[in-house]
Amino acid sequence: MSPLAVFLILIVSLTALLVASLTKQFQEENLIYSNKNQMTNSNTKTKTIEKEKVVAETLNGRFAMIGLIAAVGAYLTTGQIIPGFV
């Protein structure tokens, strides 16, 4: 097996572990956040932020950062943004 294949397998496995741990962390934080986060407007009506939206936006941002890191890694190792794409 080539060193590049070993490196890619390592990166993929580390990313999977990172995603699993972040998902668990966000689920725990979400319970705390949803219980105490309420917004008030000028009419003094209380609005709550849905916990699903908070988790979705947070995970979306994390996956975007992982994608950027993957793009930089692909560019540094191959010289192309999308390896194999002409």
PyRosetta script that sets phi, psi and omega in degrees:
from pyrosetta import init, pose_from_sequence

init()
pose = pose_from_sequence("MSPLAVFLILIVSLTALLVASLTKQFQEENLIYSNKNQMTNSNTKTKTIEKEKVVAETLNGRFAMIGLIAAVGAYLTTGQIIPGFV")
pose.set_psi(1, 137.1)
pose.set_omega(1, -176.1)
pose.set_phi(2, -75.8)
pose.set_psi(2, 157.4)
pose.set_omega(2, 179.0)
pose.set_phi(3, -61.4)
pose.set_psi(3, -33.2)
pose.set_omega(3, 179.1)
pose.set_phi(4, -66.4)
pose.set_psi(4, -39.2)
pose.set_omega(4, 178.6)
pose.set_phi(5, -65.7)
pose.set_psi(5, -40.7)
pose.set_omega(5, 177.6)
pose.set_phi(6, -63.7)
pose.set_psi(6, -42.1)
pose.set_omega(6, 178.3)
pose.set_phi(7, -62.3)
pose.set_psi(7, -44.4)
pose.set_omega(7, -180.0)
pose.set_phi(8, -65.7)
pose.set_psi(8, -39.5)
pose.set_omega(8, 176.8)
pose.set_phi(9, -63.4)
pose.set_psi(9, -40.9)
pose.set_omega(9, 177.8)
pose.set_phi(10, -62.5)
pose.set_psi(10, -44.8)
pose.set_omega(10, -179.5)
pose.set_phi(11, -64.6)
pose.set_psi(11, -43.2)
pose.set_omega(11, -179.9)
pose.set_phi(12, -64.0)
pose.set_psi(12, -42.4)
pose.set_omega(12, -180.0)
pose.set_phi(13, -68.0)
pose.set_psi(13, -39.5)
pose.set_omega(13, 176.4)
pose.set_phi(14, -64.5)
pose.set_psi(14, -38.0)
pose.set_omega(14, 177.4)
pose.set_phi(15, -64.8)
pose.set_psi(15, -41.3)
pose.set_omega(15, 178.4)
pose.set_phi(16, -63.1)
pose.set_psi(16, -41.8)
pose.set_omega(16, 176.9)
pose.set_phi(17, -64.7)
pose.set_psi(17, -39.9)
pose.set_omega(17, 178.6)
pose.set_phi(18, -63.9)
pose.set_psi(18, -44.2)
pose.set_omega(18, 179.5)
pose.set_phi(19, -64.0)
pose.set_psi(19, -41.2)
pose.set_omega(19, 179.2)
pose.set_phi(20, -63.9)
pose.set_psi(20, -43.6)
pose.set_omega(20, -179.3)
pose.set_phi(21, -70.3)
pose.set_psi(21, -38.1)
pose.set_omega(21, 178.5)
pose.set_phi(22, -66.7)
pose.set_psi(22, -38.1)
pose.set_omega(22, 178.5)
pose.set_phi(23, -62.4)
pose.set_psi(23, -43.7)
pose.set_omega(23, 178.4)
pose.set_phi(24, -64.8)
pose.set_psi(24, -42.2)
pose.set_omega(24, 179.8)
pose.set_phi(25, -63.6)
pose.set_psi(25, -42.4)
pose.set_omega(25, -178.8)
pose.set_phi(26, -68.9)
pose.set_psi(26, -32.6)
pose.set_omega(26, 176.8)
pose.set_phi(27, -65.2)
pose.set_psi(27, -40.5)
pose.set_omega(27, 178.6)
pose.set_phi(28, -68.3)
pose.set_psi(28, -43.4)
pose.set_omega(28, 179.4)
pose.set_phi(29, -66.5)
pose.set_psi(29, -32.0)
pose.set_omega(29, -178.0)
pose.set_phi(30, -64.7)
pose.set_psi(30, -37.4)
pose.set_omega(30, 178.3)
pose.set_phi(31, -63.4)
pose.set_psi(31, -41.7)
pose.set_omega(31, 179.1)
pose.set_phi(32, -69.1)
pose.set_psi(32, -44.5)
pose.set_omega(32, -176.2)
pose.set_phi(33, -64.6)
pose.set_psi(33, -43.4)
pose.set_omega(33, -176.5)
pose.set_phi(34, -69.9)
pose.set_psi(34, -25.5)
pose.set_omega(34, -179.6)
pose.set_phi(35, -76.9)
pose.set_psi(35, -28.2)
pose.set_omega(35, -175.0)
pose.set_phi(36, -119.7)
pose.set_psi(36, -1.6)
pose.set_omega(36, -178.3)
pose.set_phi(37, -97.5)
pose.set_psi(37, 110.6)
pose.set_omega(37, 175.3)
pose.set_phi(38, -135.3)
pose.set_psi(38, 142.9)
pose.set_omega(38, 179.1)
pose.set_phi(39, -107.4)
pose.set_psi(39, 145.9)
pose.set_omega(39, 174.8)
pose.set_phi(40, -121.9)
pose.set_psi(40, 143.1)
pose.set_omega(40, 177.3)
pose.set_phi(41, -109.1)
pose.set_psi(41, -173.1)
pose.set_omega(41, -175.3)
pose.set_phi(42, -67.8)
pose.set_psi(42, -20.9)
pose.set_omega(42, 179.2)
pose.set_phi(43, -87.0)
pose.set_psi(43, 7.2)
pose.set_omega(43, -178.6)
pose.set_phi(44, 57.1)
pose.set_psi(44, 25.6)
pose.set_omega(44, 171.6)
pose.set_phi(45, -85.1)
pose.set_psi(45, 140.5)
pose.set_omega(45, -178.6)
pose.set_phi(46, -94.7)
pose.set_psi(46, 127.3)
pose.set_omega(46, 176.6)
pose.set_phi(47, -117.9)
pose.set_psi(47, 140.3)
pose.set_omega(47, 175.7)
pose.set_phi(48, -110.5)
pose.set_psi(48, 145.0)
pose.set_omega(48, 177.2)
pose.set_phi(49, -87.2)
pose.set_psi(49, 129.9)
pose.set_omega(49, -179.0)
pose.set_phi(50, -67.7)
pose.set_psi(50, 134.9)
pose.set_omega(50, -175.7)
pose.set_phi(51, -65.9)
pose.set_psi(51, -30.1)
pose.set_omega(51, 179.3)
pose.set_phi(52, -64.3)
pose.set_psi(52, -36.6)
pose.set_omega(52, 179.9)
pose.set_phi(53, -68.7)
pose.set_psi(53, -38.3)
pose.set_omega(53, 179.4)
pose.set_phi(54, -64.4)
pose.set_psi(54, -46.4)
pose.set_omega(54, -179.7)
pose.set_phi(55, -65.7)
pose.set_psi(55, -42.3)
pose.set_omega(55, -178.4)
pose.set_phi(56, -63.0)
pose.set_psi(56, -45.1)
pose.set_omega(56, -179.5)
pose.set_phi(57, -67.5)
pose.set_psi(57, -38.0)
pose.set_omega(57, 179.5)
pose.set_phi(58, -66.5)
pose.set_psi(58, -46.5)
pose.set_omega(58, 178.9)
pose.set_phi(59, -65.6)
pose.set_psi(59, -37.0)
pose.set_omega(59, 177.8)
pose.set_phi(60, -60.4)
pose.set_psi(60, -42.8)
pose.set_omega(60, 178.1)
pose.set_phi(61, -65.4)
pose.set_psi(61, -40.5)
pose.set_omega(61, 179.7)
pose.set_phi(62, -65.3)
pose.set_psi(62, -43.0)
pose.set_omega(62, 179.3)
pose.set_phi(63, -67.1)
pose.set_psi(63, -33.0)
pose.set_omega(63, 176.2)
pose.set_phi(64, -64.1)
pose.set_psi(64, -41.2)
pose.set_omega(64, 178.3)
pose.set_phi(65, -65.6)
pose.set_psi(65, -39.2)
pose.set_omega(65, 177.2)
pose.set_phi(66, -63.6)
pose.set_psi(66, -39.6)
pose.set_omega(66, 177.7)
pose.set_phi(67, -63.4)
pose.set_psi(67, -40.5)
pose.set_omega(67, 177.8)
pose.set_phi(68, -65.4)
pose.set_psi(68, -41.2)
pose.set_omega(68, 178.1)
pose.set_phi(69, -64.1)
pose.set_psi(69, -39.6)
pose.set_omega(69, 177.8)
pose.set_phi(70, -64.8)
pose.set_psi(70, -39.2)
pose.set_omega(70, 178.9)
pose.set_phi(71, -65.8)
pose.set_psi(71, -41.5)
pose.set_omega(71, 177.5)
pose.set_phi(72, -65.4)
pose.set_psi(72, -41.7)
pose.set_omega(72, 178.1)
pose.set_phi(73, -63.2)
pose.set_psi(73, -40.9)
pose.set_omega(73, 178.2)
pose.set_phi(74, -65.1)
pose.set_psi(74, -39.3)
pose.set_omega(74, -180.0)
pose.set_phi(75, -68.0)
pose.set_psi(75, -40.6)
pose.set_omega(75, -179.6)
pose.set_phi(76, -68.2)
pose.set_psi(76, -35.3)
pose.set_omega(76, -176.6)
pose.set_phi(77, -85.1)
pose.set_psi(77, -33.2)
pose.set_omega(77, -174.8)
pose.set_phi(78, -115.5)
pose.set_psi(78, -20.2)
pose.set_omega(78, -176.6)
pose.set_phi(79, 85.1)
pose.set_psi(79, 4.4)
pose.set_omega(79, 179.1)
pose.set_phi(80, -125.3)
pose.set_psi(80, 147.4)
pose.set_omega(80, 177.8)
pose.set_phi(81, -68.5)
pose.set_psi(81, -47.5)
pose.set_omega(81, 175.5)
pose.set_phi(82, -115.7)
pose.set_psi(82, 102.7)
pose.set_omega(82, -176.5)
pose.set_phi(83, -60.3)
pose.set_psi(83, 132.9)
pose.set_omega(83, 178.5)
pose.set_phi(84, 87.5)
pose.set_psi(84, -7.2)
pose.set_omega(84, 180.0)
pose.set_phi(85, -96.9)
pose.set_psi(85, 122.6)
pose.set_omega(85, -175.8)
pose.set_phi(86, -85.4)
pose.dump_pdb("model.pdb")
